[in-house]
Each structure stands twice: as C-alpha cells, then as structure tokens.
Amino acid sequence: MLLPDDPVQAFMLYPPVAVGSAASGPLAGLTLAVKDIFDVAGYPTGCGQPHALAASGIKTKTAPIVQAFLDAGARFVGKTHTVELAFSLNGKNVHFGTPVNPAAPGRIPGGSSSGSASAVAARMADIGLGSDTGGSVRGPASYCGLFGIRPTHGRLPLDLTMPLAESFDVPGWFTRDASTFVRVGDAILGDDPAPLKGPTRLLITEDLFAQTDPEARRLLDVVVERIDRMGGPLGKVRVAAPDFDALYWAFRHLQGHEAWQAHGAFITRHKPALGPGVAERFAFSSTVGHPEVKDAQNVRKRFREHVAAMLDGDGVLIMPTMPDIAALLDTSEADLETQRNQALRLLCISVLTGFPQITIPVTVKEGAPLGLSVLGPAGSDRALVHLAAKIADMAAAKIA
C-alpha cells in the first residue's frame, strides 16, 4: 500500500513498491486501487488465500488490464482485499479480515471485490479495479453506493489474472460519481463494436423487480417513475426464461465446473483451510458432472438468444442490481448463503448472456445504499456507460 493509513482495511499490507504510470493521459490525476487477483509487478498476488499468497512470489509483469489504467495516467496506490479465491458475494475473509463498508459501516461490503469497493467508497482511491464472475463488482457497488460495471464478456483482457470461471470472468471497476465513471469508460473501453442503436428503448423487467424485498422495490419504483417521466415511456418485459430456477442452476453448475477446473488441483494437493461458504462452494463444485454441464450450456445458449432478441440492438433493461441492501455484519452464515442464492437470480442474467451491466447508486434504505442497473446488448458497453450517467441524473432529479 502506498497510502499512509487504511482506516477501512481495504488494502493488503504489502511492502510499498512504486508502480509507474503515464505522466499524462485521460485518467491523469486519478488514483487506482487493484484487487489482489491481478498481477502487479513488484507485488505478490495473494487471491485472498494464504497458501496462494505463499506460492505466489513477487510478480515481474503487470496484468494488461492494470497496465491499461496506468498507461491512461491513473496512479496506483495499492492492492486490495478480495474474498478467498474470489468465490463469495458477502466480502468476508476469514484469513485477512473484512473491509469496512464506508457507506453502511455495520453491514457487509459485498464481494468478492470487497477491498476495491471499500477503498473507493472511503475516498482512498478514485477508481477501484475488481472482477465480476457472478456479481463481484455489481454487488459491492450496490452495497457501497458506487457505480460499477460488468463489461461484455471478453471485451477486456484477463491475462495475468487469477481465474475463477473463465467463461464468466470479466474485469470491472468502481467509481463514486458519474463523471469519473464516464471518464474511465471512455479511456479503457475504446469504441463500441456494437453501439446502441437510437433511439434507445428502456425496458422495465417486471419479473426481476418481483425478486426484490418489498420496501426495496417501493424505493426503486420511485426512481423508475422518475425515469419513466423524464426518459420514457418505458416498455415492460419479462426476462427469465424458461424460469429463474433453470437460470440459477445453469449458472451454478457452469461456475462450479469451471471453478473446480481452475482450483481443484490446488485444493486437492495442498488441502488449504478454506473459509465458511467458500469451502462448501468448492465441495459442491467438485461434484458437478458432464450431464449437468451440458444441460447448463444449452440453457445458457437459449437464454442468450432470448435476451438478444428482446434487446435487438436498441433495447436496454432497467433492473434491480440486488434484492436488498447489504446484510448486517453479524448475519449468520446460513442467512448469508440464503441471501446469496436469492441475489444470484438477478446477478446471473448478465453473466449467462455475457452482456454488459452497470449498477447506479440511486436510493437508500435504512441508511444503506441500493443500486439500480442497466443491461444492454453485447458490445454496447461505452454507450451504456454514458446512458448510465444520464439515468443517474434522472434518478437524482426532483420532480414537482
């Protein structure tokens, strides 16, 4: 860490090593915190797991996605905590501790990109680089009151990065405000291969909103009404096909199979002490067989085609990011797992399609942030970033 203090426990306490960046560029003047699954020359890559940290050694090369931020002028300030092997949504790490959620200190920060979200929310960094396999940027962003993006799968490089489930893994980032979010998007994404056609159709996802807590939905409905009045009229669609259970299990089986491919040999050989939830998920992952994977692949293919036809190049889904605000820190592991499974019914939509999703901080419940998302067609990421900034303005507008 290259900062003098870390009051929210966002950063790994590695010996400080300066990392060069461009003296000028579109991100000059902004600071960058990097999740500890991306290689940075001069640092180990611990992946939130003591055995992995011990085996890492000091890296001599920097991951291309990190280098892209440095080349654009962002200044590196440290590597941030991650949930163990990036396999949890709650942000807790039994080995290295849990970063504080600066927006709601008595609640979990969300994971697995917990440290990057915490650092940005605490104003210790302007940009937090994270990764998203099943919600690891979008969840913490919603919980910590940040903008967060899951780009189109494959849009940005993941070389020199710890994998979890490679057909789902993407890098993503957090910022506190829309202007910085747009600035990063313009610098990092480049031109869209498939820009949104105009005029954009905004579509309310009725079945996805039905998955939220009743009070959370009431608060989000207020925001949606503003968007309808200022940017509408909004269309209405139902997204889950064939149903939520089929999508949930397709995601779980594919993620589990790929996670075991990535880490099974390491776990079998070294038998590391895995934390609560993580151990159970890897145990499940080891049991996923070929018939389940094949069925899941078919569900994914059909679902991607279904959503692509619904969006048709000019449609954007308006959807809740998470079912509710962040859980309290003392919530039991069993209840956290229940909440995770509920959240995955929303989070798996963009994961299974591979389409970009951006979460926008729009409201507060019981003093804790709650996000609203936009999801667009594959390859429309940069246009979606600019649309998200407009949606944020609409959400904040006061209507007489």
Residue pairs with C-beta under 8 A, 6 or more apart in sequence:
1 11
1 12
1 13
1 14
1 16
1 77
1 78
1 79
2 16
2 18
2 76
2 77
2 78
3 11
3 77
3 78
3 124
6 13
6 124
7 100
7 122
8 99
8 100
8 102
8 118
8 119
8 121
8 122
8 124
9 81
9 97
9 98
9 99
9 100
9 115
9 118
10 33
10 80
10 81
10 99
10 100
10 114
10 115
10 116
10 118
10 119
10 122
10 124
11 33
11 78
11 79
11 80
11 81
11 115
11 119
11 124
12 36
12 46
12 78
12 79
12 80
12 81
12 96
12 115
14 43
14 44
14 78
14 79
16 78
17 42
17 43
18 42
19 40
19 41
19 42
19 62
19 70
19 76
20 70
21 69
21 70
21 71
21 73
21 74
21 75
21 76
22 28
22 70
22 71
22 72
22 73
23 73
24 73
25 71
25 72
25 73
25 187
26 72
26 73
26 183
26 186
26 187
27 69
27 72
27 73
27 74
27 127
27 183
27 184
27 187
28 72
28 73
28 74
29 73
30 73
30 74
30 75
30 126
30 127
30 180
30 183
30 184
31 74
31 75
31 76
31 77
31 124
31 125
31 126
31 127
32 66
32 69
32 70
32 74
32 75
32 76
32 77
32 125
32 126
32 127
32 128
32 129
33 77
33 78
33 79
33 80
33 115
33 116
33 119
33 120
33 124
33 125
33 127
33 128
33 129
34 40
34 66
34 76
34 78
34 79
34 80
34 116
34 129
35 79
35 80
35 82
35 112
35 113
35 115
35 116
35 128
35 129
35 130
35 131
36 45
36 46
36 47
36 48
36 79
36 80
36 81
36 82
36 115
37 45
37 47
37 48
37 82
37 86
37 131
37 161
37 162
38 45
38 63
38 65
38 66
38 79
38 129
38 131
38 160
38 161
38 162
38 171
39 45
39 59
39 61
39 62
39 63
39 66
39 160
39 161
40 59
40 62
40 63
40 66
40 76
40 79
41 59
41 60
41 61
41 62
42 58
42 59
43 58
43 59
43 79
44 53
44 56
44 57
44 58
44 59
45 52
45 53
45 56
45 59
45 162
46 52
46 53
46 56
46 79
46 96
47 53
47 56
47 82
47 84
47 85
47 86
47 162
48 81
48 82
48 83
48 84
48 85
48 86
48 93
48 95
48 96
48 112
49 84
49 85
49 95
49 272
49 274
50 95
50 272
51 266
51 270
51 272
52 85
52 162
52 266
52 272
59 160
61 160
62 70
62 160
63 157
63 158
63 159
63 160
63 161
64 157
64 159
64 160
65 129
65 156
65 157
65 158
65 161
65 171
66 76
66 129
68 156
68 188
69 127
69 129
69 188
70 76
72 187
72 188
74 126
74 127
77 119
77 124
77 125
78 119
80 99
80 113
80 114
80 115
80 116
80 118
80 119
80 128
81 93
81 96
81 97
81 98
81 99
81 114
81 115
81 118
82 93
82 111
82 112
82 113
82 114
82 115
83 89
83 90
83 91
83 92
83 93
83 111
83 112
83 114
83 136
83 278
84 93
84 94
84 95
84 274
84 275
84 278
85 162
85 164
85 263
85 274
85 278
85 282
86 111
86 112
86 131
86 133
86 136
86 162
86 164
87 112
87 164
87 259
87 278
87 281
87 282
88 111
88 112
88 277
88 278
88 281
88 340
89 110
89 111
89 112
89 134
89 135
89 136
89 139
89 340
89 343
89 344
89 347
90 108
90 110
90 111
90 277
90 327
90 336
90 340
91 98
91 99
91 101
91 108
91 109
91 110
91 111
91 112
91 114
91 117
91 140
91 143
92 98
92 108
92 111
92 114
92 275
92 276
93 114
93 275
94 275
94 276
95 275
98 108
98 109
98 114
98 329
99 109
99 114
99 115
99 117
99 118
99 119
100 109
100 118
100 122
101 107
101 108
101 109
101 110
101 118
101 121
101 143
101 144
101 326
102 118
102 121
102 122
102 144
103 121
103 143
103 144
103 145
103 368
103 369
104 143
104 144
104 325
104 326
104 367
104 368
104 369
106 328
106 329
107 143
107 325
107 326
107 327
107 328
107 329
107 368
108 143
108 326
108 327
108 328
108 329
108 331
108 336
109 117
109 118
109 140
109 143
109 144
109 326
110 117
110 139
110 140
110 141
110 142
110 143
110 144
110 326
111 136
111 139
111 140
112 130
112 131
112 133
112 136
113 128
113 130
113 131
113 132
113 136
113 137
113 140
113 172
113 174
114 140
115 128
116 125
116 128
116 129
116 130
116 140
116 173
116 174
117 128
117 130
117 137
117 140
117 141
117 143
117 144
117 146
117 148
117 174
118 140
118 144
119 125
119 128
120 126
120 127
120 128
120 144
120 146
120 174
120 175
120 176
121 144
121 145
121 146
121 174
121 176
123 176
126 175
126 176
126 180
127 173
127 174
127 175
127 180
127 184
128 146
128 173
128 174
128 175
129 171
129 172
129 173
130 136
130 137
130 140
130 148
130 171
130 172
130 173
130 174
131 137
131 158
131 161
131 164
131 169
131 170
131 171
131 172
132 138
132 150
132 169
132 170
132 171
132 172
133 164
133 165
133 168
133 169
133 170
133 255
133 351
134 165
134 168
134 251
134 255
134 344
134 347
134 348
134 351
135 343
135 344
135 347
135 351
137 148
137 149
137 150
137 172
137 173
137 174
138 148
138 150
138 172
138 321
138 322
138 347
138 350
138 357
138 359
138 371
138 373
139 321
139 322
139 343
139 347
140 146
140 148
140 174
141 147
141 148
141 174
141 321
141 359
141 361
141 371
142 148
142 321
142 322
142 359
142 361
142 369
142 370
142 371
143 322
143 325
143 326
143 368
143 369
144 174
144 326
144 369
145 176
145 361
145 364
145 369
145 371
146 174
146 175
146 176
146 359
146 361
146 369
147 174
147 175
147 176
147 177
147 178
147 181
147 358
147 359
147 360
147 361
147 388
147 392
148 172
148 173
148 174
148 358
148 359
148 371
149 172
149 173
149 181
149 185
149 356
149 357
149 358
149 359
149 381
149 385
150 170
150 172
150 350
150 351
150 356
150 357
150 358
151 170
151 171
151 172
151 189
151 356
151 381
152 170
152 354
152 355
152 356
152 378
152 379
152 380
152 381
153 167
153 168
153 170
153 354
153 378
154 170
154 354
155 170
155 189
155 356
155 379
155 381
156 170
156 171
156 188
156 189
157 171
158 166
158 169
158 170
158 171
161 169
161 171
163 169
163 258
163 262
164 255
164 258
164 259
164 262
164 263
165 254
165 255
165 257
165 258
165 259
165 262
166 258
166 262
167 254
167 258
168 251
168 254
168 255
168 258
168 351
173 184
173 188
175 181
175 184
178 360
178 388
178 389
178 392
178 393
179 389
181 385
181 388
181 389
182 385
182 386
182 389
185 381
185 382
185 385
185 386
186 382
186 385
189 381
189 382
189 385
190 382
191 382
192 379
192 380
192 381
192 382
192 383
193 379
194 313
194 377
194 378
194 379
194 380
195 379
195 380
195 382
195 383
196 313
196 314
196 316
196 376
196 377
196 380
196 383
196 384
196 387
197 313
197 314
198 314
199 314
200 314
200 315
200 316
200 387
201 235
201 314
201 315
201 316
202 227
202 231
202 232
202 234
202 235
202 316
202 318
203 234
203 235
203 236
203 237
203 310
203 311
203 315
203 316
203 317
203 318
204 224
204 234
204 235
204 236
204 237
204 318
205 237
205 238
205 239
205 317
205 318
205 319
206 236
206 237
206 238
207 238
207 239
207 240
207 244
208 239
208 240
208 317
208 319
208 320
208 346
208 349
209 217
209 220
209 221
209 319
209 320
210 217
211 244
211 320
211 323
211 342
211 345
211 346
212 220
212 320
212 323
212 324
213 323
213 324
215 365
216 320
216 323
216 324
216 325
216 365
216 370
217 320
219 363
219 364
219 365
219 370
220 320
220 362
220 363
220 370
220 372
222 363
223 362
223 363
223 372
223 395
224 234
224 318
224 372
226 394
226 395
226 397
226 399
227 234
227 318
227 391
227 394
227 395
228 234
229 399
230 394
230 397
230 399
231 390
231 391
231 394
234 318
235 315
237 310
237 317
239 307
239 310
239 317
239 319
239 349
240 247
240 345
240 349
241 302
241 303
241 306
242 299
244 345
246 299
247 299
247 303
247 345
247 348
247 349
247 352
248 341
248 344
248 345
248 348
249 296
250 295
250 296
250 299
250 300
250 303
250 348
250 352
251 296
251 344
251 348
251 351
251 352
252 284
252 344
253 288
253 292
253 293
253 295
253 296
254 293
254 296
254 297
254 300
255 285
256 281
256 284
256 285
256 287
256 288
257 285
257 288
257 292
257 293
257 296
259 281
259 282
259 285
260 282
260 285
260 286
260 288
263 282
264 282
264 285
264 286
266 272
267 274
267 282
274 282
276 333
277 333
277 336
277 337
277 340
280 337
299 352
300 352
303 352
303 353
304 352
304 353
304 354
307 349
307 353
307 355
308 353
308 355
308 377
308 378
311 317
311 355
311 376
311 377
312 377
313 377
315 376
315 377
316 374
316 375
316 376
316 384
316 387
317 349
317 373
317 374
317 375
317 376
318 372
318 373
318 374
318 391
319 346
319 349
319 372
319 373
319 374
319 375
320 346
320 371
320 372
320 373
321 346
321 359
321 370
321 371
321 372
321 373
322 343
322 346
322 347
322 370
322 371
323 339
323 342
323 343
323 345
323 346
324 339
324 365
324 370
325 365
325 366
325 368
325 369
325 370
326 368
327 335
327 336
327 339
331 339
349 357
349 375
350 356
350 357
350 375
353 378
354 378
355 375
355 376
355 377
355 378
356 375
356 376
356 378
356 380
356 381
356 384
357 373
357 374
357 375
358 373
358 374
358 375
358 384
358 385
358 388
359 371
359 372
359 373
360 371
360 372
360 373
360 374
360 388
360 391
360 392
360 395
361 369
361 370
361 371
361 392
362 370
362 371
362 372
362 392
362 395
362 396
363 369
363 370
363 372
363 395
364 370
372 391
372 395
374 384
374 387
374 388
374 391
376 383
376 384
376 387
